[in-house]
Amino acid sequence: MARTEPEGEEQGRPVVVDDGRTFGARLFTPAGTGRGERRRQVRQARGIELAQRRALMAKRLAEIEALKAEQRAAGYLPVSGEAGPVALRTYRRLRVQPHRATSDVLAGAYPFLAEAGLGTEGVFIGQDSWSAAAFVYDPWVLYGAGVLTNPNQLLAGVIGKGKSMLAKSLATRSIAFGRKVYVPGDPKGEWSVVARAVGGQAIELGGTLTARLNPLDEGPRVPGTDDETWRVETAKRRRALLGSLTGSALGRPLLPTEHTALDAALAGTVAVTDTPILPMVVDALFAPTDAWLGSSVTQLVTDGRDAGHALARLVHGDLAGLFDGPSTVRFDPSLPMVSLDLSRISGSNQLIGLVMSCASAWMEAALADPNGGQRYVIYDEAWRLIAQPSLLARMQSQWKLSRALGIANLMVIHRLSDLDAVGDANSEARNLALGLLADCSTKIIYAQEAGEAQKTGGVLGLSSTEITQLPELDMGEGLWRIGERSFMVRHLCTPGELALFDTNARMAAV
């Protein structure tokens, strides 16, 4: 590039500008300039350009040498490793023979294929099948650490694979950490011996027993509650229980007029006695004495007729003697474990649901106690319970309030398809049952049939590897799905626990 010389410079003389990066002369050469002069100027320009390139190259080489000297001083290893004996390499090519081994052996060679675990705080469960490390679990600890969004748990497995033993281990081992355990319904009577062994209480109902529960009892009063607040809370709980019982017995939701008739009967009963019982409420439904909220006495008789006949089953029908008088046993929330043994009550699932609705009202007051501490609430054989809309609604309430109440609900079923058997497709009952599953951050899956494994994997979002393992799980081995993490855990019990938790005593050879 040529440019005009500054004033005072000799015409025709080459000019170097831009710090030596550009060489130029005048914009034109005088007409009298010969060819030799022109070639000389070109050679001069090329010489300046070459000298500049050599200077730049020398500068770059100096920078590279300085960087290499810095690297040598820092002690970096070469990219291909050190040479000579210090390389610890043989001059021959390494050839490894194929080798087959079990996962237990390979775990030592590849220790990072298994989960790191959940830490060391919590109840010992057993052994991680993949890493052979100890596995501990505690829903309250994991919730506090942010691993879980709620403490509720689902336990599913076919008969005879050890799911009941795991539930009892979780419950009894948690007592050592200061937790209490409530079993609001034990249809098979398996928890009675466990409750007594840990110093708890097993309330047995039905059969020839004289034990009786009054579901309209006030229940344990929360310390510090004033009289008016306690009266309102007790009335609210009694109304909810009567509505639940009546709806279960009728097999349908109550009409608004039926709710009014029940409220009138309950208010009339409470007005004449401090200890209301169901026979009094039934009598008040059939023979009200005063009008109530715009309904005359005649209208209350008509509106409450179906409800009265439904509740009469608990007074004069096949449940007579259980809930038709003052309580003969007391629920002690301070005990480490309390179980309601319903094994002597035979009948349909609806009958079991009615009994549990009455019995669970006893425990709800204790669960609402803010000073009650952390408690396990275990629903064994839950497939019987979720078929009853009234019980399902009560369970959903406890699931939603688990964090506020400080409780961990454990639902034990055989398979996830049990939830699909609740109500019709897209019905409220079906959605409530599936909602219980969604509100369980911990899902423990024991062995499933091959046909059930795919459905279980689809619902829980399991991988293909996890799905293929479900039918092959041994007794006491289960897939623990904790949040988005999975563990294969082998449950371990002591000889004393095995003897106490055994549910196959009647199947043993004599």
SEDRENNU-11079 format. One line per field, with one value per residue (C-alpha): residue in three letters; x, y, z; residue number from 1. Coordinates in nm, 4 decimals, always signed. Example, Ala and Ser with C-alpha at 12.3 -4.5 7.8 and 13.67 -1.06 7.14 Angstrom:
residuo: ala, ser
u: +1.2300, +1.3670
v: -0.4500, -0.1060
w: +0.7800, +0.7140
num: 1, 2
***
This chain:
residuo: met, ala, arg, thr, glu, pro, glu, gly, glu, glu, gln, gly, arg, pro, val, val, val, asp, asp, gly, arg, thr, phe, gly, ala, arg, leu, phe, thr, pro, ala, gly, thr, gly, arg, gly, glu, arg, arg, arg, gln, val, arg, gln, ala, arg, gly, ile, glu, leu, ala, gln, arg, arg, ala, leu, met, ala, lys, arg, leu, ala, glu, ile, glu, ala, leu, lys, ala, glu, gln, arg, ala, ala, gly, tyr, leu, pro, val, ser, gly, glu, ala, gly, pro, val, ala, leu, arg, thr, tyr, arg, arg, leu, arg, val, gln, pro, his, arg, ala, thr, ser, asp, val, leu, ala, gly, ala, tyr, pro, phe, leu, ala, glu, ala, gly, leu, gly, thr, glu, gly, val, phe, ile, gly, gln, asp, ser, trp, ser, ala, ala, ala, phe, val, tyr, asp, pro, trp, val, leu, tyr, gly, ala, gly, val, leu, thr, asn, pro, asn, gln, leu, leu, ala, gly, val, ile, gly, lys, gly, lys, ser, met, leu, ala, lys, ser, leu, ala, thr, arg, ser, ile, ala, phe, gly, arg, lys, val, tyr, val, pro, gly, asp, pro, lys, gly, glu, trp, ser, val, val, ala, arg, ala, val, gly, gly, gln, ala, ile, glu, leu, gly, gly, thr, leu, thr, ala, arg, leu, asn, pro, leu, asp, glu, gly, pro, arg, val, pro, gly, thr, asp, asp, glu, thr, trp, arg, val, glu, thr, ala, lys, arg, arg, arg, ala, leu, leu, gly, ser, leu, thr, gly, ser, ala, leu, gly, arg, pro, leu, leu, pro, thr, glu, his, thr, ala, leu, asp, ala, ala, leu, ala, gly, thr, val, ala, val, thr, asp, thr, pro, ile, leu, pro, met, val, val, asp, ala, leu, phe, ala, pro, thr, asp, ala, trp, leu, gly, ser, ser, val, thr, gln, leu, val, thr, asp, gly, arg, asp, ala, gly, his, ala, leu, ala, arg, leu, val, his, gly, asp, leu, ala, gly, leu, phe, asp, gly, pro, ser, thr, val, arg, phe, asp, pro, ser, leu, pro, met, val, ser, leu, asp, leu, ser, arg, ile, ser, gly, ser, asn, gln, leu, ile, gly, leu, val, met, ser, cys, ala, ser, ala, trp, met, glu, ala, ala, leu, ala, asp, pro, asn, gly, gly, gln, arg, tyr, val, ile, tyr, asp, glu, ala, trp, arg, leu, ile, ala, gln, pro, ser, leu, leu, ala, arg, met, gln, ser, gln, trp, lys, leu, ser, arg, ala, leu, gly, ile, ala, asn, leu, met, val, ile, his, arg, leu, ser, asp, leu, asp, ala, val, gly, asp, ala, asn, ser, glu, ala, arg, asn, leu, ala, leu, gly, leu, leu, ala, asp, cys, ser, thr, lys, ile, ile, tyr, ala, gln, glu, ala, gly, glu, ala, gln, lys, thr, gly, gly, val, leu, gly, leu, ser, ser, thr, glu, ile, thr, gln, leu, pro, glu, leu, asp, met, gly, glu, gly, leu, trp, arg, ile, gly, glu, arg, ser, phe, met, val, arg, his, leu, cys, thr, pro, gly, glu, leu, ala, leu, phe, asp, thr, asn, ala, arg, met, ala, ala, val
u: +0.0000, +0.1414, +0.0733, +0.1804, +0.4947, +0.4769, +0.5924, +0.9681, +1.0500, +1.2439, +1.0250, +1.0565, +1.2001, +1.0325, +0.8225, +0.7561, +0.4316, +0.2089, +0.5085, +0.6831, +0.3838, +0.3417, +0.6021, +0.5186, +0.6386, +0.4754, +0.1521, +0.3341, +0.6819, +0.8310, +0.8288, +1.2038, +1.2595, +1.4340, +1.3554, +1.6553, +1.5479, +1.2050, +1.3425, +1.5670, +1.2680, +1.0786, +1.3756, +1.4054, +1.0368, +1.0650, +1.3693, +1.1893, +0.8931, +1.1171, +1.2986, +0.9674, +0.8445, +1.1646, +1.1243, +0.7677, +0.8763, +1.1562, +0.9159, +0.6715, +0.9464, +1.0591, +0.7055, +0.6830, +1.0167, +0.9067, +0.5848, +0.7779, +1.0164, +0.7194, +0.5662, +0.8966, +0.9254, +0.5630, +0.6318, +0.3527, +0.3503, +0.3831, +0.0670, +0.1824, +0.3308, +0.6906, +0.9461, +1.1770, +1.1408, +0.9390, +0.6588, +0.5844, +0.5007, +0.6129, +0.7481, +0.5075, +0.1369, -0.0866, -0.3359, -0.6019, -0.7822, -1.1669, -1.2961, -1.6435, -1.7357, -2.0329, -2.1446, -2.0168, -1.6630, -1.6772, -1.7959, -1.4377, -1.2983, -1.5660, -1.6724, -1.8472, -2.1305, -2.3503, -2.5295, -2.3472, -2.6336, -2.8483, -2.5973, -2.5690, -2.8527, -3.1680, -3.3024, -3.0924, -3.2836, -3.0342, -2.7771, -2.7573, -2.7594, -2.5389, -2.2713, -2.2968, -2.3011, -2.5365, -2.8637, -3.0390, -3.3625, -3.5553, -3.8326, -3.8013, -3.4232, -3.4459, -3.7239, -3.5131, -3.2214, -3.4381, -3.4143, -3.7902, -4.0805, -4.3032, -4.2576, -4.5330, -4.4455, -4.5963, -4.5029, -4.6218, -4.5414, -4.6996, -4.7909, -4.5041, -4.2158, -4.1644, -4.3387, -4.5205, -4.1915, -4.0365, -4.3282, -4.2926, -3.9165, -3.9590, -4.2131, -4.0366, -3.6867, -3.8180, -3.9389, -3.5745, -3.5468, -3.8392, -4.1148, -4.4595, -4.6570, -5.0325, -5.1999, -5.5608, -5.6760, -5.5211, -5.7538, -5.5366, -5.4308, -5.0589, -4.9652, -5.1110, -4.8137, -4.5747, -4.7522, -4.7424, -4.3775, -4.2672, -4.4753, -4.7696, -5.1408, -5.3465, -5.7183, -5.9102, -6.2681, -6.5395, -6.6212, -6.7006, -6.4964, -6.6699, -6.4401, -6.6346, -6.5373, -6.7511, -6.6586, -6.8256, -6.5821, -6.4073, -6.0698, -5.7464, -5.7514, -5.4589, -5.2984, -5.3621, -5.6830, -5.9563, -6.3079, -6.4757, -6.2090, -6.2224, -6.6031, -6.5921, -6.3210, -6.5038, -6.8328, -6.6593, -6.4945, -6.8221, -7.0100, -6.7417, -6.7491, -7.1291, -7.1284, -6.8523, -7.0238, -7.3615, -7.2170, -7.0284, -7.3367, -7.5547, -7.2922, -7.3422, -7.2752, -7.5208, -7.7793, -7.7765, -8.1019, -7.9518, -7.6554, -7.8984, -8.0870, -7.7604, -7.6530, -7.9889, -7.9714, -7.6161, -7.6956, -8.0041, -7.8039, -7.5169, -7.7694, -7.8968, -7.5739, -7.2013, -7.1291, -7.3224, -7.3417, -7.4631, -7.7958, -7.8969, -7.8159, -8.0166, -8.3154, -8.2869, -8.2904, -8.6116, -8.7783, -8.6457, -8.7968, -8.7137, -8.6964, -8.3504, -8.2233, -8.5481, -8.6540, -8.9599, -8.9785, -9.1771, -8.9200, -8.6326, -8.8029, -8.8330, -8.4860, -8.3131, -8.4939, -8.2347, -7.9470, -8.1080, -8.1490, -7.7883, -7.6503, -7.8825, -7.6518, -7.3913, -7.6451, -7.8807, -7.7223, -7.4133, -7.1900, -7.3988, -7.1903, -6.8861, -6.9815, -7.3236, -7.2238, -6.9604, -6.6007, -6.4657, -6.1061, -5.9019, -5.6613, -5.3303, -5.1316, -4.8243, -4.7600, -4.4933, -4.7408, -5.1191, -5.2925, -5.6625, -5.7060, -6.0034, -5.9251, -6.2388, -6.4631, -6.5587, -6.7542, -6.7224, -6.4751, -6.7578, -6.8005, -6.4274, -6.4460, -6.7268, -6.5364, -6.2182, -6.4064, -6.5308, -6.1976, -5.9841, -6.1843, -6.0302, -5.6791, -5.7338, -5.7484, -5.4082, -5.2642, -5.3749, -5.1782, -4.8877, -4.6892, -4.7442, -4.4041, -4.3234, -4.5435, -4.5823, -4.9386, -4.9471, -5.2337, -5.1795, -5.3886, -5.4780, -5.6477, -5.9486, -5.9588, -5.9167, -6.2308, -6.4366, -6.4846, -6.5234, -6.2018, -6.0232, -6.1119, -5.9843, -5.6604, -5.6127, -5.6514, -5.3807, -5.1553, -5.1898, -5.1355, -4.8516, -4.5850, -4.7982, -4.8906, -4.5392, -4.6557, -4.5313, -4.8097, -4.7218, -4.9684, -4.9167, -5.0779, -5.0126, -4.9784, -5.0301, -5.3261, -5.5136, -5.5417, -5.6978, -5.9718, -6.1027, -6.4177, -6.4812, -6.2329, -6.1861, -6.4121, -6.3393, -6.2543, -6.0061, -5.8388, -5.8147, -5.6492, -5.3975, -5.3396, -5.2229, -4.9587, -4.8468, -4.8131, -4.5695, -4.2092, -4.0872, -4.2070, -4.0853, -4.1600, -4.1127, -4.1451, -4.4208, -4.5650, -4.4185, -4.7393, -4.7598, -4.3975, -4.4501, -4.7516, -4.5627, -4.2661, -4.4910, -4.6612, -4.3390, -4.1214, -3.8755, -3.5981, -3.6097, -3.3384, -3.5399, -3.8564, -3.6846, -3.5596, -3.8985, -4.0186, -3.6785, -3.6495, -3.5841, -3.7745, -3.6914, -3.5388, -3.7019, -3.6564, -3.6590, -3.7591, -3.6706, -3.7485, -3.5688, -3.3081, -3.3280, -3.1775, -3.1922, -3.2055, -3.1938, -3.3847, -3.2013, -3.3642, -3.2347, -3.3477, -3.5687, -3.7391, -3.7900, -3.9688, -4.1792, -4.2737, -4.3407, -4.6723, -4.6386, -4.6807, -4.9992, -4.8366, -4.5494, -4.5515, -4.6711
v: +0.0000, +0.3406, +0.6628, +1.0272, +1.1195, +1.3744, +1.7224, +1.7672, +1.4120, +1.3461, +1.2585, +0.9020, +0.7779, +0.4651, +0.5141, +0.2532, +0.3062, +0.1120, +0.0111, -0.1597, -0.3668, -0.1645, -0.0358, +0.2229, +0.5084, +0.7994, +0.7491, +0.7911, +0.7535, +1.0466, +0.9994, +1.0127, +0.7221, +0.4376, +0.0670, -0.0098, +0.2437, +0.0969, -0.2573, -0.1295, +0.0205, -0.3128, -0.5073, -0.2616, -0.2998, -0.6799, -0.6661, -0.4557, -0.6942, -1.0010, -0.8415, -0.7656, -1.1244, -1.2611, -1.0277, -1.1487, -1.5133, -1.4636, -1.3013, -1.5938, -1.8520, -1.6691, -1.6841, -2.0584, -2.1241, -1.9225, -2.1280, -2.4548, -2.3398, -2.2569, -2.5999, -2.7749, -2.5774, -2.6704, -3.0436, -3.1327, -3.4882, -3.5353, -3.6129, -3.9656, -4.0252, -4.0365, -4.2321, -4.5012, -4.7255, -4.4646, -4.5125, -4.8560, -4.9939, -5.3094, -5.3103, -5.5928, -5.5406, -5.6210, -5.9004, -5.9746, -6.3067, -6.2930, -6.3603, -6.4295, -6.3621, -6.2880, -5.9344, -5.9737, -6.0390, -5.7721, -5.5180, -5.5108, -5.4431, -5.1894, -5.0287, -4.7325, -4.9235, -4.9112, -4.6224, -4.4312, -4.4972, -4.2786, -4.2191, -4.3737, -4.2005, -4.4080, -4.7564, -5.0463, -5.2399, -5.4831, -5.5049, -5.3313, -5.6169, -5.4296, -5.2819, -5.5219, -5.2137, -5.1659, -4.9963, -4.7638, -4.5720, -4.3129, -4.1057, -3.8194, -3.7935, -3.8090, -3.5505, -3.3164, -3.3672, -3.2835, -3.6321, -3.6919, -3.4549, -3.6451, -3.9315, -4.1593, -4.5079, -4.7783, -5.1453, -5.3908, -5.7570, -6.0934, -6.3227, -6.5008, -6.2709, -6.0999, -5.7652, -5.8024, -5.8846, -5.5695, -5.3563, -5.4965, -5.4426, -5.0799, -5.0264, -5.2002, -5.0746, -4.7166, -4.7399, -4.7339, -4.3901, -4.2525, -4.3098, -4.4529, -4.6927, -4.7028, -4.9849, -4.8631, -5.2011, -5.5476, -5.7800, -6.0895, -6.0258, -6.0446, -5.7241, -5.8175, -6.0283, -5.7613, -5.4819, -5.6753, -5.7735, -5.4080, -5.3021, -5.1717, -5.2459, -5.4715, -5.3868, -5.6937, -5.6584, -5.9002, -6.2624, -6.3493, -6.0619, -5.7974, -5.5140, -5.2169, -4.8856, -4.5751, -4.3937, -4.0764, -4.0480, -3.7146, -3.8818, -3.7568, -3.3820, -3.1790, -3.0025, -2.6291, -2.6418, -2.4187, -2.5546, -2.3812, -2.4874, -2.8433, -2.8476, -2.7274, -2.9768, -3.2661, -3.1763, -3.1501, -3.4910, -3.6539, -3.5102, -3.6282, -3.9779, -4.0099, -3.8920, -4.1365, -4.4310, -4.3549, -4.3079, -4.6388, -4.8262, -4.6741, -4.7207, -4.3675, -4.0029, -3.8460, -3.5973, -3.2465, -3.3178, -3.6349, -3.4361, -3.1966, -3.4848, -3.6313, -3.2926, -3.2519, -3.6016, -3.5486, -3.2070, -3.3444, -3.6322, -3.4151, -3.1799, -3.4503, -3.6406, -3.5838, -3.9322, -3.9730, -4.3210, -4.4481, -4.5971, -4.2498, -4.0972, -4.3683, -4.3053, -3.9310, -3.9941, -4.1956, -3.9717, -3.6127, -3.3763, -3.0321, -2.8623, -2.7903, -2.5361, -2.4919, -2.8561, -2.9466, -3.2536, -3.4357, -3.3478, -3.4608, -3.7987, -3.8426, -3.7102, -3.9197, -4.2483, -4.4066, -4.2777, -4.4204, -4.7637, -4.7557, -4.6739, -4.9289, -5.1965, -5.0856, -5.1040, -5.3930, -5.5707, -5.7837, -5.5275, -5.5076, -5.5101, -5.3368, -4.9700, -4.9443, -4.8391, -4.6639, -4.7704, -5.0536, -5.0049, -4.6904, -4.5795, -4.4828, -4.2637, -4.2725, -4.6438, -4.7346, -4.9343, -4.9615, -5.2088, -5.2744, -5.6496, -5.7154, -6.0803, -6.1970, -5.9882, -6.1845, -6.0515, -5.8426, -5.5636, -5.3182, -5.4592, -5.4270, -5.0715, -4.9800, -5.1205, -4.9374, -4.6108, -4.6358, -4.7469, -4.4966, -4.2105, -4.3105, -4.2605, -3.9385, -3.7264, -3.8631, -3.7968, -3.4341, -3.3809, -3.1480, -3.2914, -3.6513, -3.6820, -3.8708, -4.1728, -4.4519, -4.5239, -4.8633, -4.9772, -5.3502, -5.5291, -5.1856, -5.3367, -5.3994, -5.0386, -4.8452, -5.0123, -4.8084, -4.4452, -4.3157, -4.4776, -4.3717, -4.0087, -4.0351, -4.1916, -3.9169, -3.6554, -3.8235, -3.8533, -3.4814, -3.3774, -3.6188, -3.3483, -3.1240, -3.4156, -3.5595, -3.9023, -4.1472, -4.3500, -4.6981, -4.8649, -5.2394, -5.3958, -5.6934, -5.5191, -5.1769, -5.3080, -5.3123, -4.9356, -4.9796, -5.1953, -4.9002, -4.7506, -4.6917, -4.5442, -4.1684, -4.1848, -3.9836, -4.2997, -4.4143, -4.0745, -4.0726, -4.4155, -4.3127, -3.9920, -4.1975, -4.3536, -4.0146, -3.8870, -4.1653, -4.0533, -4.4012, -4.7034, -5.0496, -5.3208, -5.6856, -5.9732, -5.9343, -6.1732, -6.1424, -5.9939, -5.7450, -5.6311, -5.4362, -5.2544, -5.1743, -5.0428, -4.8256, -4.6686, -4.6044, -4.5160, -4.8011, -4.8843, -5.1995, -5.3546, -5.2927, -5.4323, -5.7575, -5.8057, -5.7740, -6.1326, -6.2736, -6.1144, -6.3573, -6.3609, -6.0529, -5.8708, -5.5617, -5.2648, -4.9423, -4.6411, -4.3349, -4.0213, -4.0722, -4.3092, -4.6875, -4.9443, -5.3227, -5.4153, -5.7518, -5.7307, -5.8849, -5.9966, -6.1304, -6.4792, -6.3157, -6.1002, -6.3974, -6.5853, -6.2829, -6.1704, -6.5183, -6.5276, -6.8863, -7.0676, -7.2395, -7.3565, -7.5280, -7.9060, -8.0506
w: +0.0000, -0.1000, +0.0807, +0.0498, +0.2381, +0.5134, +0.4182, +0.4258, +0.3225, +0.0089, -0.2889, -0.4114, -0.0825, +0.0633, +0.3786, +0.6526, +0.8453, +1.0975, +1.3129, +1.0260, +0.9108, +0.5844, +0.3356, +0.0742, -0.1363, -0.3135, -0.5015, -0.8297, -0.9653, -1.1554, -1.5282, -1.5440, -1.3055, -1.4715, -1.4571, -1.2406, -0.9784, -0.9705, -0.9186, -0.6420, -0.4628, -0.4927, -0.3532, -0.0698, +0.0139, +0.0119, +0.2354, +0.4928, +0.4800, +0.5265, +0.8180, +0.9838, +0.9402, +1.0911, +1.3888, +1.4452, +1.4137, +1.6630, +1.9060, +1.8752, +1.9232, +2.2339, +2.3768, +2.3056, +2.4724, +2.7750, +2.8002, +2.7739, +3.0421, +3.2670, +3.2058, +3.2812, +3.6006, +3.6986, +3.6531, +3.4106, +3.2820, +2.9065, +2.7146, +2.6326, +2.9774, +3.0866, +2.8916, +3.0144, +3.3216, +3.5103, +3.2574, +3.4135, +3.0702, +2.9045, +2.5526, +2.4741, +2.4088, +2.7068, +2.6369, +2.9017, +2.8897, +2.9063, +3.2573, +3.3945, +3.7570, +3.9798, +4.0562, +4.4148, +4.2840, +4.0156, +4.2714, +4.3989, +4.0513, +3.9557, +4.2859, +4.1256, +3.9591, +4.2735, +4.4463, +4.7160, +4.9582, +5.1807, +5.4564, +5.8009, +5.9881, +6.0223, +6.0779, +5.9579, +5.6903, +5.5437, +5.2686, +4.9340, +4.6848, +4.4365, +4.6633, +4.9619, +5.1875, +5.4806, +5.3885, +5.6330, +5.5882, +5.7857, +5.6213, +5.8693, +5.8297, +5.4506, +5.4439, +5.6554, +5.4144, +5.1126, +4.9615, +5.0028, +4.9465, +5.1919, +5.4423, +5.3027, +5.1768, +4.9565, +5.0016, +4.7356, +4.6824, +4.6140, +4.9012, +5.0747, +4.9736, +5.3098, +5.2766, +5.6128, +5.7817, +5.6371, +5.7588, +6.1112, +6.1064, +6.0025, +6.2796, +6.5670, +6.4859, +6.4666, +6.8275, +6.9402, +6.7745, +6.9782, +6.7207, +6.8010, +6.5814, +6.5163, +6.3261, +6.2751, +6.1443, +6.1553, +5.9604, +6.0181, +6.3789, +6.2954, +6.4773, +6.8172, +6.9256, +6.7957, +6.9851, +7.3120, +7.2608, +7.2417, +7.5417, +7.3434, +7.3302, +7.1042, +7.1135, +7.0041, +6.8801, +6.7708, +6.8318, +7.1914, +7.3305, +7.5376, +7.4338, +7.3023, +7.1478, +7.1402, +6.8189, +6.9540, +7.2451, +7.2783, +7.2583, +7.4141, +7.4584, +7.3351, +7.6348, +7.6397, +7.4328, +7.5758, +7.6335, +7.3387, +7.0879, +7.2158, +7.1904, +6.8276, +6.7290, +6.8942, +6.7239, +6.3876, +6.4294, +6.5341, +6.2365, +5.9959, +6.1458, +6.1275, +5.7674, +5.6771, +5.8461, +5.6916, +5.3436, +5.3682, +5.4859, +5.2130, +4.9420, +4.8110, +4.9063, +5.1476, +5.0307, +5.1829, +5.3654, +5.5134, +5.6426, +5.8078, +5.9700, +6.1050, +6.2443, +6.4159, +6.5668, +6.6926, +6.8396, +7.0141, +7.1609, +7.2840, +7.4464, +7.6833, +7.7672, +7.8003, +7.6602, +7.3333, +7.1841, +6.8477, +6.9716, +7.0925, +6.7531, +6.5748, +6.8025, +6.7379, +6.3627, +6.3832, +6.6409, +6.6370, +6.8934, +6.7525, +6.4134, +6.2756, +6.0209, +5.8301, +5.8500, +6.0512, +6.2715, +6.0020, +5.7365, +5.9615, +6.0078, +5.6305, +5.5501, +5.8158, +5.7588, +5.5262, +5.7404, +6.0531, +5.8999, +5.7766, +6.1225, +6.2840, +6.1457, +6.3983, +6.6807, +6.6088, +6.3107, +6.2588, +6.4339, +6.7511, +7.0651, +6.9165, +6.8957, +7.0625, +7.4135, +7.6244, +7.5681, +7.7787, +7.6588, +7.6242, +7.3583, +7.5184, +7.2744, +7.4985, +7.4311, +7.1726, +6.9590, +6.9454, +6.7160, +6.6481, +6.5999, +6.3688, +6.2963, +6.4796, +6.2565, +5.9470, +5.6548, +5.3446, +5.2820, +5.3445, +5.6939, +5.7616, +5.6280, +5.8694, +6.1637, +6.0676, +6.0174, +6.3747, +6.5133, +6.3238, +6.4734, +6.8043, +6.6738, +6.4830, +6.7975, +6.9005, +6.5559, +6.5766, +6.8984, +6.8089, +7.1004, +6.9935, +6.8281, +6.5099, +6.4404, +6.1896, +6.0745, +5.9045, +5.6825, +5.6436, +5.3797, +5.2448, +4.9383, +5.1657, +5.2812, +4.9596, +4.8224, +5.0720, +4.9595, +5.3157, +5.4357, +5.1188, +5.1864, +5.5442, +5.4227, +5.1665, +5.4393, +5.6475, +5.3420, +5.2648, +5.6276, +5.6997, +5.7220, +5.9423, +6.1720, +6.1818, +6.0670, +5.8053, +5.6435, +5.5185, +5.2805, +5.2253, +4.9172, +4.6899, +4.3549, +4.1988, +4.0007, +4.3337, +4.2912, +3.9459, +4.0995, +4.3010, +4.1488, +3.7822, +3.5371, +3.5924, +3.8998, +4.2133, +4.4078, +4.1400, +4.1338, +4.5139, +4.5137, +4.2475, +4.4416, +4.7390, +4.5158, +4.3859, +4.7435, +4.8383, +4.7886, +4.8861, +4.6903, +4.7896, +4.5348, +4.6248, +4.3771, +4.1176, +3.8631, +3.5131, +3.3770, +3.6610, +3.6347, +3.3119, +3.4544, +3.7732, +3.5748, +3.3613, +3.6634, +3.8567, +3.5562, +3.6102, +3.3664, +3.1548, +3.3730, +3.6895, +3.5318, +3.4302, +3.7865, +3.9591, +3.8862, +3.9874, +4.3313, +4.6153, +4.9411, +5.1455, +4.8492, +4.7084, +4.4793, +4.6793, +4.4738, +4.6844, +4.4915, +4.1607, +4.3039, +4.3034, +4.5387, +4.5420, +4.9107, +5.0859, +5.4145, +5.7123, +6.0380, +6.3668, +6.4823, +6.7435, +6.4824, +6.2528, +6.5300, +6.6262, +6.2739, +6.1284, +5.9391, +5.8166, +6.1478, +6.0382, +5.7131, +5.8931, +5.9105, +6.2415
num: 1, 2, 3, 4, 5, 6, 7, 8, 9, 10, 11, 12, 13, 14, 15, 16, 17, 18, 19, 20, 21, 22, 23, 24, 25, 26, 27, 28, 29, 30, 31, 32, 33, 34, 35, 36, 37, 38, 39, 40, 41, 42, 43, 44, 45, 46, 47, 48, 49, 50, 51, 52, 53, 54, 55, 56, 57, 58, 59, 60, 61, 62, 63, 64, 65, 66, 67, 68, 69, 70, 71, 72, 73, 74, 75, 76, 77, 78, 79, 80, 81, 82, 83, 84, 85, 86, 87, 88, 89, 90, 91, 92, 93, 94, 95, 96, 97, 98, 99, 100, 101, 102, 103, 104, 105, 106, 107, 108, 109, 110, 111, 112, 113, 114, 115, 116, 117, 118, 119, 120, 121, 122, 123, 124, 125, 126, 127, 128, 129, 130, 131, 132, 133, 134, 135, 136, 137, 138, 139, 140, 141, 142, 143, 144, 145, 146, 147, 148, 149, 150, 151, 152, 153, 154, 155, 156, 157, 158, 159, 160, 161, 162, 163, 164, 165, 166, 167, 168, 169, 170, 171, 172, 173, 174, 175, 176, 177, 178, 179, 180, 181, 182, 183, 184, 185, 186, 187, 188, 189, 190, 191, 192, 193, 194, 195, 196, 197, 198, 199, 200, 201, 202, 203, 204, 205, 206, 207, 208, 209, 210, 211, 212, 213, 214, 215, 216, 217, 218, 219, 220, 221, 222, 223, 224, 225, 226, 227, 228, 229, 230, 231, 232, 233, 234, 235, 236, 237, 238, 239, 240, 241, 242, 243, 244, 245, 246, 247, 248, 249, 250, 251, 252, 253, 254, 255, 256, 257, 258, 259, 260, 261, 262, 263, 264, 265, 266, 267, 268, 269, 270, 271, 272, 273, 274, 275, 276, 277, 278, 279, 280, 281, 282, 283, 284, 285, 286, 287, 288, 289, 290, 291, 292, 293, 294, 295, 296, 297, 298, 299, 300, 301, 302, 303, 304, 305, 306, 307, 308, 309, 310, 311, 312, 313, 314, 315, 316, 317, 318, 319, 320, 321, 322, 323, 324, 325, 326, 327, 328, 329, 330, 331, 332, 333, 334, 335, 336, 337, 338, 339, 340, 341, 342, 343, 344, 345, 346, 347, 348, 349, 350, 351, 352, 353, 354, 355, 356, 357, 358, 359, 360, 361, 362, 363, 364, 365, 366, 367, 368, 369, 370, 371, 372, 373, 374, 375, 376, 377, 378, 379, 380, 381, 382, 383, 384, 385, 386, 387, 388, 389, 390, 391, 392, 393, 394, 395, 396, 397, 398, 399, 400, 401, 402, 403, 404, 405, 406, 407, 408, 409, 410, 411, 412, 413, 414, 415, 416, 417, 418, 419, 420, 421, 422, 423, 424, 425, 426, 427, 428, 429, 430, 431, 432, 433, 434, 435, 436, 437, 438, 439, 440, 441, 442, 443, 444, 445, 446, 447, 448, 449, 450, 451, 452, 453, 454, 455, 456, 457, 458, 459, 460, 461, 462, 463, 464, 465, 466, 467, 468, 469, 470, 471, 472, 473, 474, 475, 476, 477, 478, 479, 480, 481, 482, 483, 484, 485, 486, 487, 488, 489, 490, 491, 492, 493, 494, 495, 496, 497, 498, 499, 500, 501, 502, 503, 504, 505, 506, 507, 508, 509, 510
***
